């Protein structure tokens, strides 16, 4: 069962990394001055909607990954101190 947990964590980390990468790259791959380039994207036709749909999941993934890392580190520290 331990290997299954590790596989799930690996898949979650890869998905989170993809979402973070997409959030970082999105403002650079669209032409923010030309609405025709993002009008048909998810969240369109507004620029705010497109950026929200493509960037918020990455921000949430980063926050969850940081929280999991901090929680893991604190639990590890408590085990070491005990």
N, C-alpha and C positions, 0 to 999 in steps of 0.2 A: 504494500500500500504506500510505502514511502516513495517509491519511484513514480507512482501515479501523481502524488502531490507535487513532486518536482517537475514532472511534465506539465502539469497545469500551471504551475508558477512560471515555467519557461515560456509557455504560450502566452500567458498574461503579460509577461515582460516584453515579449516581441510585439504584441499588439499595442501595448502602451508606448513602446519606442516608435512604432510606426505613426501613431497618433501625434506624438510630440514632434516628430520630424515633419509631418504634414502641417502642423500648426506653425512651425518655424518657417517653412518654405512657402506657404500659401501667399503671403503678401508680395513675394518676389516673382511668382509665376503668373500673376494676373496683372493686367494693365489697369491700374486703379483710375486712370484718367479717361478710359474708354469703356463705358457701360456695356457695349456690345460684346466685350470679351468675357463678361461674367453674368450677363443677363439670364442665360439658360442654365447656369449652375444651380446646385442645391442652395436654397436660401435666397436666390435671386428674385427679382431683378435688382434689389438694392445692394450696395456694397457692404453695408453693415450686416445684412442678413447672410450674405455669402461668407464674410469673415467669421461671423458667429458660428455658423454651421461647420466651418472647416477648422476653426481654431479652438473653440471651447472644449471639445472632447480631448484635445491635446493638453490643454491647461488642467482639466480634471484628472487626466491620466498622470500628469506630472505631480499634482498634489497628492493623489493616492499613492504613487510610488514613493514619494518623500515620506508620507505618513507611515507607510509599511516599513520603510528602512529605519526610521526613527524608533518605531515600536520594536522592531527586531533587535536593534542595537541596545535599547534599554533592557529588554528581556535578557539579552546575552550578558549585559553588565551585572544584572541582578543575580544571574546564575553564577557568575564569576565571584561575586562578593559573598555569596552564601556559603 
